[in-house]
Amino acid sequence: MAKNQAAWTVMIYLAGDNNLTTECMFALTEMKKAALTDNFNVVAQFDPNDPYLPSHRYEINKAKTPSLYPDIIGCARYYVGQEEVCFTKESVQAKALAHQRREARKLRNKPLEKASLTPAKASREVSNDTDTGSPITLYNFISFCLQEYPADHYMVVLSGHAGGTERDYLLKDESSARSLTFNELKQVFRRIKKDRDGQLIDIIGMDNCLMSMAEICYELRGVAEMVVGCESFSPTSGWPYRQILERLCKDFAKPKVPKGQSLAAEAAKTIVDEYVNYYATYWVAGLSVTQSALDVGKVKELRRKINELAVAMEKKLLAEAKAKKSKRKNSFENALLLAHWEAQSYNGEQYVDVYDFCDCLERRVGPGSIGNSCQSVKDFIANEFVLRSCYCGAVYQYSYGVSIYFPWSQIASSYWNLDFVDKRKGPGWGSFLEAYTHLTRRSPRIPRGAKKAQLEALNARAAYPGSGNGSVEHPMESGESVTSHRMMYDRMMYDRMMYDRMGSSNRVHSMRNPPDRFIPDECIRDAKNAWESQKILRLR
């Protein structure tokens, strides 16, 4: 039977079927240590990286003993009647969806089956292993918790691998070799919203890397009130669950939130404070962290302001490109490149902090349409969208809470699947990126003795059409650079999140001469000692 209505139910989805298994187990032991009250539920689902161990669910502190084992409330198995892996007890809604899937399998098209060389029996693999990269697994867990642990407020924490807008990485499961797409993530929470008659999840917590992005928040619009996560790489150990859960239970199980303030917003800000203070001394080991709480309800306005800036920048870039024949200097292009170069970056220079980029650009272009638009974006981020942003350490100190995809050369094809850059909605950040990567690309080297026919061949390339502003050619540039994919793999792809989430050093590629010390953020409780210790270590 479902428990009585609680103040909060916190659902923690531990996608540990990868190299994060031990870290997920550490997280569970830290949850167990938290002092919780009866009206504060914590439920976790853990998929370990072991072919002989099934996924299992925990009701944290169900048993009032130091041992974690009595808190196990179920494990997953393959059931022949269900034709898939599931837990013995699932929600009514999850069972209904499973029935729909079974009925759909019966209608399998035989000609298609033959053409695909995949007979029906071969497609039904018998395995007890759940797939944490499947939307079904995530939906079943959340749906189960909502049914069995009703509460006034809900938080869902996704713990595992992630790479921002990178594809094939979110909650990656090594056994199944798959991961969630952002569309699947969105559909899970939309289904949950429908099950709850339109009510939103209070907080979605991202206990993983690089997820405090404008594009990701936009995907989650209308399904959650708040998103808490980091712009940067996340330490291997992830969220300090004991501290976070105890603080939430103490301050928000029987909340005394001032009138006019959102309980979810105050709880989200508390998570940021606890996270950054937990890692406040880790800078001595060379680790830098960020964390921020974002108001998802205002992400549409953030997108509008970013697109307004993007359109202005694209227009200026195109105008300068057309004026090249008159030998005019490309003052805006240079300012834009330098601002991009200086701005706080993440994930091998693929993402930048939105506020910091706008600040760097505004200082270079001065007053005008672009400068004013930069200021508008900054004001909105600081005063409306980012509720709390904290950092510790020198590496990510120019983080203000929300990042955006901003590559130097190649735009990932998967990026166009995101709603944030839907081309059907007109020009904006996506069309700006197309213009930027096209018009700032360096021309091929012209060897000595090049013949006229060779030069003409180099110029015979498709022109960039822009946004209805007329075509613009980039002189002496080949249509498809031979190094187009080399940069993507040698410099970015293999220097991205795969090592940092697993414990190696932080990396910053833009800010070519980044600061080597930092003034502790106002969130840091022991700020004075953090600053004084840098003097002891001669970081001054």
C-alpha positions as CSV (number, residue, x, y, z in Angstrom):
1,M,0.0,0.0,0.0
2,A,1.1,3.5,-0.7
3,K,2.5,5.5,2.2
4,N,0.8,8.5,3.7
5,Q,1.2,11.9,2.1
6,A,4.7,13.3,2.8
7,A,6.2,16.7,2.4
8,W,8.7,15.6,-0.2
9,T,9.6,12.5,-2.2
10,V,13.1,12.6,-3.7
11,M,13.6,10.1,-6.5
12,I,17.3,9.3,-7.3
13,Y,18.0,7.4,-10.6
14,L,21.5,5.9,-10.4
15,A,22.6,5.0,-13.9
16,G,25.6,3.0,-12.7
17,D,25.9,0.4,-15.5
18,N,29.3,1.9,-16.5
19,N,32.5,3.0,-14.7
20,L,30.4,5.0,-12.1
21,T,29.2,1.9,-10.3
22,T,31.3,2.4,-7.2
23,E,30.4,6.1,-7.1
24,C,26.7,5.2,-7.2
25,M,27.2,2.8,-4.3
26,F,29.0,5.6,-2.4
27,A,26.0,7.8,-3.1
28,L,23.7,5.2,-1.6
29,T,25.8,4.8,1.6
30,E,25.8,8.6,2.0
31,M,22.0,8.7,1.6
32,K,21.7,6.1,4.3
33,K,23.7,8.3,6.7
34,A,21.2,11.2,6.3
35,A,19.0,12.0,9.3
36,L,15.5,11.9,7.7
37,T,12.0,12.3,9.1
38,D,9.0,10.2,8.3
39,N,7.5,12.9,6.1
40,F,10.5,13.0,3.8
41,N,10.8,10.1,1.4
42,V,14.0,9.2,-0.5
43,V,13.7,6.4,-3.1
44,A,16.6,5.2,-5.2
45,Q,17.0,2.9,-8.2
46,F,20.5,1.5,-8.9
47,D,21.7,-0.4,-11.9
48,P,25.2,-1.8,-11.2
49,N,27.8,-2.7,-13.7
50,D,27.6,-6.5,-13.1
51,P,25.9,-9.0,-15.4
52,Y,24.9,-11.1,-12.4
53,L,23.3,-8.4,-10.3
54,P,19.9,-7.0,-11.2
55,S,18.8,-3.4,-10.8
56,H,17.3,-2.8,-7.4
57,R,15.3,-0.2,-5.6
58,Y,15.8,1.3,-2.1
59,E,13.6,3.1,0.3
60,I,16.3,4.9,2.2
61,N,16.0,4.5,5.9
62,K,13.0,2.1,5.6
63,A,14.8,0.0,8.2
64,K,16.2,1.9,11.2
65,T,19.5,0.1,11.1
66,P,23.0,1.1,9.9
67,S,22.8,-1.5,7.1
68,L,21.7,-0.5,3.7
69,Y,20.5,-4.0,2.7
70,P,17.1,-4.0,4.6
71,D,16.2,-0.8,2.6
72,I,16.0,-2.9,-0.7
73,I,12.3,-3.0,-1.7
74,G,12.6,-4.8,-5.1
75,C,14.7,-6.0,-8.0
76,A,14.2,-6.3,-11.7
77,R,13.7,-9.5,-13.6
78,Y,12.8,-10.6,-17.1
79,Y,9.2,-11.8,-17.1
80,V,8.1,-14.0,-20.1
81,G,4.5,-12.8,-19.8
82,Q,5.6,-9.2,-19.9
83,E,8.2,-9.8,-22.6
84,E,10.5,-7.3,-21.0
85,V,12.5,-6.5,-17.8
86,C,10.6,-4.9,-15.0
87,F,10.2,-4.9,-11.3
88,T,7.7,-7.2,-9.5
89,K,5.7,-4.1,-8.5
90,E,5.2,-1.3,-11.0
91,S,2.7,1.5,-11.1
92,V,-0.8,1.2,-12.7
93,Q,0.3,3.6,-15.4
94,A,3.5,1.6,-16.1
95,K,1.6,-1.6,-16.5
96,A,-0.8,0.0,-18.9
97,L,2.0,1.2,-21.1
98,A,3.6,-2.2,-21.0
99,H,0.3,-3.7,-22.2
100,Q,0.3,-1.2,-25.1
101,R,3.8,-2.3,-26.0
102,R,2.9,-6.0,-26.0
103,E,-0.1,-5.4,-28.3
104,A,2.1,-3.4,-30.7
105,R,4.6,-6.3,-30.9
106,K,1.8,-8.6,-32.0
107,L,1.1,-6.4,-35.0
108,R,4.7,-6.7,-36.2
109,N,4.8,-6.4,-40.0
110,K,6.0,-9.6,-41.5
111,P,7.4,-8.2,-44.8
112,L,9.3,-5.6,-42.8
113,E,10.6,-8.3,-40.5
114,K,12.0,-10.3,-43.5
115,A,13.5,-7.2,-45.1
116,S,15.2,-6.3,-41.8
117,L,16.6,-9.8,-41.4
118,T,15.4,-9.7,-37.8
119,P,13.0,-12.5,-37.0
120,A,10.6,-11.8,-34.1
121,K,12.2,-14.4,-31.7
122,A,15.7,-13.0,-32.2
123,S,14.6,-9.5,-31.2
124,R,13.4,-10.7,-27.8
125,E,16.6,-11.0,-25.8
126,V,16.1,-12.7,-22.5
127,S,18.1,-10.8,-19.9
128,N,17.5,-9.6,-16.3
129,D,19.4,-6.4,-16.9
130,T,17.6,-3.2,-17.1
131,D,18.6,-0.5,-19.5
132,T,19.1,2.8,-17.7
133,G,19.4,4.5,-21.1
134,S,15.8,3.6,-21.9
135,P,12.9,6.0,-21.4
136,I,10.8,3.0,-20.2
137,T,13.1,2.3,-17.3
138,L,13.2,5.9,-16.2
139,Y,9.4,6.3,-16.6
140,N,8.6,3.2,-14.6
141,F,10.8,4.3,-11.7
142,I,9.3,7.8,-11.5
143,S,5.8,6.5,-11.9
144,F,6.3,3.9,-9.2
145,C,7.6,6.5,-6.8
146,L,4.7,8.8,-7.5
147,Q,2.2,6.1,-6.8
148,E,3.8,4.5,-3.8
149,Y,5.3,7.6,-2.1
150,P,2.8,10.5,-2.6
151,A,4.0,13.9,-1.4
152,D,3.3,17.6,-1.7
153,H,6.6,18.1,-3.6
154,Y,8.8,16.0,-5.8
155,M,12.4,16.0,-6.9
156,V,13.8,13.7,-9.5
157,V,17.7,13.4,-9.6
158,L,19.4,11.9,-12.6
159,S,22.8,10.5,-11.6
160,G,25.2,9.2,-14.2
161,H,27.0,10.3,-17.3
162,A,26.0,13.3,-19.4
163,G,27.7,15.6,-21.8
164,G,25.4,18.6,-22.2
165,T,24.0,18.6,-25.8
166,E,26.4,15.8,-26.8
167,R,24.5,12.9,-28.2
168,D,24.9,9.2,-27.1
169,Y,26.0,10.0,-23.5
170,L,23.0,10.9,-21.3
171,L,22.7,8.2,-18.6
172,K,24.8,5.8,-20.7
173,D,24.3,2.1,-20.1
174,E,27.3,0.0,-21.1
175,S,25.4,-3.3,-21.2
176,S,22.8,-2.1,-23.6
177,A,25.3,0.3,-25.3
178,R,22.6,3.0,-25.5
179,S,21.7,6.3,-23.8
180,L,18.7,8.6,-23.5
181,T,18.1,11.1,-26.2
182,F,16.8,14.5,-25.2
183,N,13.5,13.9,-26.9
184,E,13.1,10.7,-24.9
185,L,13.9,12.5,-21.7
186,K,11.3,15.2,-22.6
187,Q,8.7,12.5,-23.4
188,V,9.2,10.8,-20.1
189,F,8.5,14.0,-18.1
190,R,5.6,14.9,-20.4
191,R,4.0,11.5,-19.7
192,I,4.6,12.1,-15.9
193,K,2.9,15.5,-16.2
194,K,-0.1,13.9,-17.9
195,D,-0.3,11.2,-15.2
196,R,-0.4,14.0,-12.6
197,D,-3.1,16.0,-14.4
198,G,-0.8,18.7,-15.5
199,Q,1.2,19.2,-12.3
200,L,4.9,19.9,-12.7
201,I,7.8,18.1,-11.0
202,D,9.2,20.7,-8.6
203,I,12.9,20.1,-9.2
204,I,14.9,18.0,-11.7
205,G,18.4,17.5,-10.4
206,M,21.3,16.8,-12.7
207,D,24.0,14.9,-10.8
208,N,26.2,14.7,-13.9
209,C,28.3,16.8,-16.2
210,L,27.6,19.9,-18.3
211,M,23.8,20.0,-18.0
212,S,23.1,23.6,-17.0
213,M,22.5,24.6,-20.6
214,A,20.0,26.9,-22.1
215,E,19.1,24.2,-24.7
216,I,18.5,21.5,-22.1
217,C,16.3,23.7,-19.9
218,Y,14.3,24.6,-23.1
219,E,13.7,20.9,-23.7
220,L,12.3,20.6,-20.1
221,R,10.1,23.6,-20.4
222,G,6.6,23.0,-19.1
223,V,7.5,19.8,-17.2
224,A,9.5,21.1,-14.2
225,E,9.7,24.2,-12.2
226,M,13.5,24.1,-11.5
227,V,16.6,22.5,-12.9
228,V,19.7,22.2,-10.7
229,G,23.0,21.2,-12.3
230,C,26.5,22.3,-13.3
231,E,27.9,24.0,-16.4
232,S,31.2,22.3,-15.9
233,F,32.5,18.8,-15.5
234,S,31.2,17.1,-12.3
235,P,33.5,15.4,-9.8
236,T,33.4,11.6,-9.8
237,S,31.8,11.5,-6.4
238,G,28.9,13.7,-7.6
239,W,26.3,15.2,-5.3
240,P,27.0,15.2,-1.5
241,Y,23.7,13.4,-0.8
242,R,23.9,13.3,3.0
243,Q,24.3,17.0,3.3
244,I,21.8,17.9,0.7
245,L,19.1,15.5,2.0
246,E,19.5,16.5,5.6
247,R,19.3,20.2,4.7
248,L,16.2,19.8,2.6
249,C,14.6,17.7,5.3
250,K,15.5,20.2,8.0
251,D,14.4,23.3,6.2
252,F,11.7,22.2,3.8
253,A,9.9,19.2,5.3
254,K,8.1,21.8,7.5
255,P,8.9,24.8,5.4
256,K,8.9,28.4,6.7
257,V,9.2,30.1,3.3
258,P,8.5,33.8,3.2
259,K,5.2,34.7,1.5
260,G,5.6,35.3,-2.2
261,Q,8.6,33.0,-2.5
262,S,8.6,29.6,-4.2
263,L,9.3,26.6,-2.1
264,A,10.9,24.8,-5.0
265,A,13.1,27.8,-5.8
266,E,14.4,28.0,-2.2
267,A,15.0,24.3,-2.1
268,A,16.9,24.4,-5.4
269,K,19.1,27.3,-4.1
270,T,19.8,25.2,-1.0
271,I,21.1,22.3,-3.1
272,V,23.5,24.7,-4.8
273,D,24.9,26.0,-1.5
274,E,25.4,22.5,0.0
275,Y,27.1,21.2,-3.2
276,V,29.6,24.0,-3.5
277,N,30.4,24.1,0.2
278,Y,31.0,20.4,0.2
279,Y,33.7,20.8,-2.5
280,A,35.0,24.2,-1.1
281,T,38.3,22.8,0.0
282,Y,38.9,20.6,-3.0
283,W,40.5,23.4,-5.0
284,V,43.7,22.6,-3.1
285,A,43.7,19.3,-5.0
286,G,43.2,21.2,-8.3
287,L,39.4,20.7,-8.6
288,S,37.0,23.4,-9.6
289,V,33.3,23.1,-9.4
290,T,30.1,25.0,-10.4
291,Q,26.5,24.5,-9.6
292,S,23.4,26.6,-10.4
293,A,19.6,26.6,-9.9
294,L,17.6,27.6,-13.0
295,D,14.0,28.8,-13.3
296,V,12.7,26.6,-16.2
297,G,9.5,28.7,-16.3
298,K,11.5,31.6,-17.8
299,V,13.5,29.7,-20.4
300,K,11.3,30.8,-23.2
301,E,12.1,34.4,-22.5
302,L,15.8,33.5,-22.3
303,R,15.6,31.9,-25.7
304,R,13.9,35.0,-27.1
305,K,16.6,37.3,-25.8
306,I,19.5,35.0,-27.0
307,N,17.9,34.8,-30.4
308,E,17.5,38.5,-30.6
309,L,21.3,38.9,-29.9
310,A,22.0,36.1,-32.4
311,V,20.1,37.8,-35.2
312,A,21.9,41.1,-34.5
313,M,25.3,39.4,-34.6
314,E,24.5,37.4,-37.7
315,K,23.4,40.6,-39.5
316,K,26.6,42.4,-38.5
317,L,28.8,39.5,-39.6
318,L,27.1,39.3,-43.0
319,A,27.3,43.1,-43.5
320,E,31.1,43.0,-42.8
321,A,31.6,40.0,-45.2
322,K,29.9,41.9,-48.0
323,A,32.1,45.0,-47.3
324,K,35.3,43.0,-47.7
325,K,35.8,44.1,-51.2
326,S,36.1,47.7,-50.0
327,K,39.1,46.7,-47.8
328,R,37.2,47.6,-44.6
329,K,38.5,46.0,-41.5
330,N,36.4,43.3,-39.9
331,S,36.1,45.0,-36.6
332,F,33.0,43.1,-35.4
333,E,34.3,39.8,-36.5
334,N,37.5,40.3,-34.6
335,A,35.6,41.5,-31.5
336,L,33.4,38.4,-31.7
337,L,36.3,36.0,-32.2
338,L,38.2,37.5,-29.2
339,A,35.0,37.5,-27.0
340,H,34.5,33.8,-27.9
341,W,38.2,33.1,-27.2
342,E,38.2,34.8,-23.8
343,A,34.8,33.6,-22.5
344,Q,34.5,30.8,-20.0
345,S,34.3,27.6,-21.9
346,Y,33.5,23.9,-21.1
347,N,33.8,20.5,-22.8
348,G,36.7,21.2,-25.0
349,E,35.6,24.7,-26.1
350,Q,32.2,23.5,-27.4
351,Y,30.2,25.4,-24.8
352,V,30.5,28.9,-23.3
353,D,28.9,30.6,-20.3
354,V,26.2,32.8,-21.8
355,Y,26.6,35.7,-19.4
356,D,30.4,35.8,-19.6
357,F,30.4,35.6,-23.4
358,C,27.9,38.5,-23.5
359,D,30.1,40.5,-21.1
360,C,33.3,39.9,-23.1
361,L,31.5,40.9,-26.3
362,E,29.8,44.0,-24.8
363,R,33.1,45.3,-23.6
364,R,34.5,45.1,-27.1
365,V,31.6,46.4,-29.2
366,G,30.4,49.2,-26.9
367,P,26.9,50.8,-27.0
368,G,24.7,49.9,-29.9
369,S,22.2,47.2,-30.9
370,I,24.5,44.3,-30.1
371,G,25.9,45.8,-26.9
372,N,22.4,46.6,-25.7
373,S,21.2,43.1,-26.5
374,C,24.2,41.7,-24.6
375,Q,23.3,43.8,-21.6
376,S,19.6,42.6,-21.8
377,V,20.7,38.9,-21.8
378,K,23.0,39.5,-18.9
379,D,20.3,41.3,-16.8
380,F,17.8,38.6,-17.5
381,I,20.2,35.8,-16.5
382,A,21.4,37.5,-13.3
383,N,18.0,38.8,-12.1
384,E,15.4,36.3,-13.5
385,F,16.6,33.0,-14.9
386,V,19.5,32.0,-12.7
387,L,18.3,31.8,-9.1
388,R,21.6,30.9,-7.6
389,S,25.0,30.3,-9.2
390,C,28.1,29.3,-7.2
391,Y,31.6,28.2,-8.0
392,C,34.8,27.2,-6.1
393,G,38.3,27.1,-7.7
394,A,40.1,29.1,-10.3
395,V,39.2,27.1,-13.4
396,Y,35.4,27.9,-13.7
397,Q,35.2,31.1,-11.8
398,Y,33.7,33.0,-14.7
399,S,30.6,30.7,-14.6
400,Y,27.4,32.6,-14.0
401,G,24.9,29.7,-14.2
402,V,23.9,28.8,-17.7
403,S,25.9,27.8,-20.8
404,I,25.2,27.4,-24.5
405,Y,26.6,25.4,-27.4
406,F,29.1,27.5,-29.3
407,P,31.6,25.5,-31.4
408,W,34.5,27.0,-33.3
409,S,34.2,25.1,-36.5
410,Q,31.8,22.2,-37.0
411,I,28.2,22.1,-35.8
412,A,27.2,18.7,-34.7
413,S,24.4,17.3,-36.8
414,S,22.5,16.1,-33.7
415,Y,22.3,19.7,-32.4
416,W,19.5,20.4,-34.9
417,N,17.3,17.9,-33.2
418,L,16.9,20.3,-30.2
419,D,13.8,22.5,-30.0
420,F,16.0,25.5,-29.1
421,V,17.3,25.7,-32.7
422,D,14.2,24.6,-34.5
423,K,14.6,26.3,-37.9
424,R,10.9,26.4,-38.5
425,K,10.7,29.1,-35.8
426,G,12.8,31.5,-37.8
427,P,16.4,32.7,-37.5
428,G,18.2,32.7,-34.1
429,W,21.1,31.0,-32.4
430,G,21.2,28.2,-34.9
431,S,21.4,30.4,-38.0
432,F,24.0,32.5,-36.2
433,L,26.2,29.5,-35.6
434,E,25.9,28.6,-39.3
435,A,27.0,32.1,-40.3
436,Y,29.8,32.2,-37.6
437,T,31.4,28.9,-38.5
438,H,31.2,29.6,-42.2
439,L,32.4,33.2,-42.3
440,T,35.2,32.9,-39.7
441,R,36.8,29.8,-41.2
442,R,40.3,30.4,-42.4
443,S,40.9,30.1,-46.2
444,P,43.1,27.4,-47.6
445,R,46.8,28.2,-48.0
446,I,47.7,29.3,-51.6
447,P,50.9,27.6,-52.7
448,R,53.5,29.5,-54.8
449,G,52.9,29.2,-58.5
450,A,49.2,28.4,-58.1
451,K,47.5,28.8,-61.5
452,K,44.5,30.9,-62.2
453,A,42.3,27.8,-62.8
454,Q,43.3,26.5,-59.4
455,L,42.4,29.7,-57.7
456,E,39.0,29.8,-59.5
457,A,38.3,26.3,-58.4
458,L,38.9,27.2,-54.8
459,N,36.5,30.1,-55.1
460,A,33.9,28.0,-56.9
461,R,32.0,27.0,-53.7
462,A,28.5,27.2,-52.4
463,A,27.8,30.6,-50.9
464,Y,26.4,31.0,-47.4
465,P,22.8,32.2,-47.9
466,G,22.4,33.8,-44.5
467,S,18.9,34.6,-43.3
468,G,17.4,36.1,-46.4
469,N,20.2,38.8,-46.5
470,G,21.7,37.6,-49.8
471,S,24.5,35.2,-50.4
472,V,28.0,35.9,-49.1
473,E,31.1,34.0,-50.2
474,H,34.1,33.4,-48.1
475,P,37.0,34.2,-50.5
476,M,39.6,31.4,-51.2
477,E,37.9,28.8,-49.0
478,S,37.1,25.3,-50.1
479,G,33.6,24.0,-49.6
480,E,34.5,21.1,-47.3
481,S,37.8,21.5,-45.4
482,V,39.9,18.3,-45.3
483,T,40.5,19.0,-41.6
484,S,36.8,19.5,-40.8
485,H,36.5,16.3,-38.8
486,R,40.1,16.2,-37.5
487,M,39.4,19.1,-35.2
488,M,36.2,17.5,-33.9
489,Y,37.9,14.3,-32.8
490,D,41.5,15.3,-32.0
491,R,40.8,18.4,-30.1
492,M,37.3,18.1,-28.7
493,M,35.6,14.7,-28.8
494,Y,38.4,12.8,-26.9
495,D,39.2,15.8,-24.7
496,R,35.6,16.1,-23.5
497,M,33.8,14.7,-20.5
498,M,34.9,11.1,-20.6
499,Y,37.9,11.6,-18.3
500,D,36.8,14.5,-16.1
501,R,33.7,12.8,-14.7
502,M,36.0,9.9,-13.9
503,G,38.3,12.0,-11.8
504,S,41.1,13.5,-13.9
505,S,42.0,17.2,-13.9
506,N,39.8,20.0,-15.1
507,R,40.5,21.6,-18.5
508,V,39.9,25.0,-19.9
509,H,40.7,25.7,-23.5
510,S,39.4,29.1,-24.2
511,M,40.6,31.8,-21.8
512,R,44.0,31.0,-23.2
513,N,45.7,32.6,-20.2
514,P,43.2,31.8,-17.5
515,P,43.5,33.0,-13.9
516,D,45.5,31.0,-11.5
517,R,43.7,32.1,-8.3
518,F,40.2,33.0,-7.3
519,I,38.3,35.2,-4.9
520,P,35.9,32.8,-3.1
521,D,32.3,33.0,-4.1
522,E,29.8,34.6,-1.7
523,C,28.3,31.1,-1.3
524,I,31.4,29.7,0.4
525,R,31.0,29.8,4.2
526,D,34.8,29.5,4.8
527,A,35.7,32.2,2.2
528,K,38.3,33.9,4.4
529,N,40.4,30.8,4.9
530,A,40.1,29.9,1.2
531,W,41.5,33.2,0.3
532,E,44.2,33.2,2.9
533,S,45.4,29.7,2.0
534,Q,46.0,30.9,-1.6
535,K,48.5,33.4,-0.2
536,I,50.2,30.7,1.8
537,L,50.5,28.7,-1.5
538,R,51.8,31.9,-3.1
539,L,48.9,32.1,-5.6
540,R,48.9,35.9,-5.7
